[in-house]
Amino acid sequence: MDLNLKGKTAIVTGGGSGLGAAVCELFAQEGANVIINYIVDEAGTFKFADYLSDKYGTSCIPLYGDITKAEDIDNIIERAHDFYGRIDILVNNAGVWPTRFVKDMPDEEWNRIIEINLTGTFLFSKRVVNYWLSRRARGKIINIVSQAAFHGSTSGHAHYAAAKGGVVTFTISLAREVAPFGINVTAVAPGMMRTPMSSEALSDREDAYLERIPLRRIAEPREIAYTIAFLASDKADYITGATIDVTGGMLMR
Ligand SMILES: NC(=O)c1ccc[n+]([C@@H]2O[C@H](COP(=O)([O-])OP(=O)(O)OC[C@H]3O[C@@H](n4cnc5c(N)ncnc54)[C@H](O)[C@@H]3O)[C@@H](O)[C@H]2O)c1
């Protein structure tokens, strides 16, 4: 099946590592141009962008930007348009997952986690939607959530779970608002993937996670990226407002 992503432009937030990097690679492999947004590891992200461009013959560009800063997002959208003349796909992937039980959680930490995982998704989505509306263009937004959005946290991530739950309902609300304009908004809920975010938790308690996963293994990021690429494609034109679970059965609902 040809996903028909050739020549399209995708922005992937937090695209320099983990799931974001797997999504960037799959998009590049499918012939899309990719804006790899990053906030850390500038040198590594530039190398990664060159590697993708050389390997797949598409154009992959790293762009710095903090998704909690409106001016950074405006800059990314402006530069993406200058480079490619179009934006077709936004993957709101950037996120953080600190561990802290509620009783010990500084108010500032709560606010910061909501700001990155929930408000950042709103700030970026709103701006890309306005970009599309002003050009009468169609587009696809894919938000990365988590099984925790439905289960709640089991190990000290109440702020994270609350933020991801918020992104699920934001996805539904925005999907309804923009459906008349040919803009689809969906979400993907991973369970446990092997990425920098989960490495400490997995080294502490991989067996405990495996017990909760009927398929009895931790996902490689690429296994989640396949669903994201599908949702970004015209093969998913009839899907909007949905959250697709890719959890090895960790979440069944
Ligand atoms: N790893 C897992 O098991 C797992 C499970 C469920 C959901 N997720 C979700 O998958 C997504 C990707 O996470 P990952 O596992 O690849 O971890 P990761 O830490 O490799 O990736 C997260 C990326 O977001 C970036 N980021 C953080 N704050 C940012 C900001 N303010 N602005 C721009 N970028 C920022 C980080 O620098 C990093 O590159 C996240 O939304 C995460 O919540 C991960």
The ligand as an SDF file (V2000), in Angstrom:
LIG
                    3D

 44 48  0  0  0  0  0  0  0  0999 V2000
    8.4920    5.6720   26.0200 N   0  0  0  0  0  0  0  0  0  0  0  0
    7.3040    5.2020   26.3310 C   0  0  0  0  0  0  0  0  0  0  0  0
    7.1820    4.0530   26.8180 O   0  0  0  0  0  0  0  0  0  0  0  0
    6.0590    6.0140   26.0670 C   0  0  0  0  0  0  0  0  0  0  0  0
    4.8340    5.4590   26.3990 C   0  0  0  0  0  0  0  0  0  0  0  0
    3.6710    6.1560   26.1290 C   0  0  0  0  0  0  0  0  0  0  0  0
    3.7360    7.3970   25.5290 C   0  0  0  0  0  0  0  0  0  0  0  0
    4.9440    7.9350   25.2160 N   0  0  0  0  0  0  0  0  0  0  0  0
    4.9440    9.2490   24.5600 C   0  0  0  0  0  0  0  0  0  0  0  0
    5.6940    9.1790   23.3700 O   0  0  0  0  0  0  0  0  0  0  0  0
    6.1890   10.4900   23.0380 C   0  0  0  0  0  0  0  0  0  0  0  0
    7.6710   10.3850   22.6940 C   0  0  0  0  0  0  0  0  0  0  0  0
    8.4090   10.0250   23.8500 O   0  0  0  0  0  0  0  0  0  0  0  0
    9.6770    9.0720   23.7810 P   0  0  0  0  0  0  0  0  0  0  0  0
    9.3380    7.8550   24.5400 O   0  0  0  0  0  0  0  0  0  0  0  0
   10.1600    8.9470   22.3860 O   0  0  0  0  0  0  0  0  0  0  0  0
   10.7030    9.8760   24.7100 O   0  0  0  0  0  0  0  0  0  0  0  0
   11.9130   10.8590   24.3520 P   0  0  0  0  0  0  0  0  0  0  0  0
   12.3070   11.4560   25.6480 O   0  0  0  0  0  0  0  0  0  0  0  0
   12.9190   10.1680   23.5320 O   0  0  0  0  0  0  0  0  0  0  0  0
   11.2080   11.9440   23.4170 O   0  0  0  0  0  0  0  0  0  0  0  0
   10.5690   13.1050   23.8690 C   0  0  0  0  0  0  0  0  0  0  0  0
   11.1310   14.2700   23.0940 C   0  0  0  0  0  0  0  0  0  0  0  0
   10.4110   15.4610   23.4360 O   0  0  0  0  0  0  0  0  0  0  0  0
   11.3730   16.5050   23.5290 C   0  0  0  0  0  0  0  0  0  0  0  0
   10.8380   17.6160   24.3290 N   0  0  0  0  0  0  0  0  0  0  0  0
   10.5980   17.6490   25.6640 C   0  0  0  0  0  0  0  0  0  0  0  0
   10.1340   18.8550   26.0190 N   0  0  0  0  0  0  0  0  0  0  0  0
   10.0910   19.6190   24.8900 C   0  0  0  0  0  0  0  0  0  0  0  0
    9.7160   20.9430   24.6220 C   0  0  0  0  0  0  0  0  0  0  0  0
    9.2850   21.7740   25.5820 N   0  0  0  0  0  0  0  0  0  0  0  0
    9.7940   21.3880   23.3420 N   0  0  0  0  0  0  0  0  0  0  0  0
   10.2250   20.5720   22.3440 C   0  0  0  0  0  0  0  0  0  0  0  0
   10.6000   19.3040   22.5550 N   0  0  0  0  0  0  0  0  0  0  0  0
   10.5370   18.8270   23.8080 C   0  0  0  0  0  0  0  0  0  0  0  0
   12.5890   15.8530   24.1500 C   0  0  0  0  0  0  0  0  0  0  0  0
   13.7570   16.6220   23.9830 O   0  0  0  0  0  0  0  0  0  0  0  0
   12.6150   14.5310   23.4100 C   0  0  0  0  0  0  0  0  0  0  0  0
   13.3240   14.6430   22.1930 O   0  0  0  0  0  0  0  0  0  0  0  0
    5.9010   11.3560   24.2590 C   0  0  0  0  0  0  0  0  0  0  0  0
    4.7480   12.1460   24.0120 O   0  0  0  0  0  0  0  0  0  0  0  0
    5.6320   10.3550   25.3570 C   0  0  0  0  0  0  0  0  0  0  0  0
    4.8100   10.8740   26.3720 O   0  0  0  0  0  0  0  0  0  0  0  0
    6.1060    7.2790   25.4810 C   0  0  0  0  0  0  0  0  0  0  0  0
  1  2  1  0
  2  3  2  0
  2  4  1  0
  4  5  1  0
  4 44  2  0
  5  6  2  0
  6  7  1  0
  7  8  2  0
  8  9  1  0
  8 44  1  0
  9 10  1  0
  9 42  1  0
 10 11  1  0
 11 12  1  0
 11 40  1  0
 12 13  1  0
 13 14  1  0
 14 15  2  0
 14 16  1  0
 14 17  1  0
 17 18  1  0
 18 19  2  0
 18 20  1  0
 18 21  1  0
 21 22  1  0
 22 23  1  0
 23 24  1  0
 23 38  1  0
 24 25  1  0
 25 26  1  0
 25 36  1  0
 26 27  1  0
 26 35  1  0
 27 28  2  0
 28 29  1  0
 29 30  1  0
 29 35  2  0
 30 31  1  0
 30 32  2  0
 32 33  1  0
 33 34  2  0
 34 35  1  0
 36 37  1  0
 36 38  1  0
 38 39  1  0
 40 41  1  0
 40 42  1  0
 42 43  1  0
M  CHG  2   8   1  16  -1
M  END
$$$$
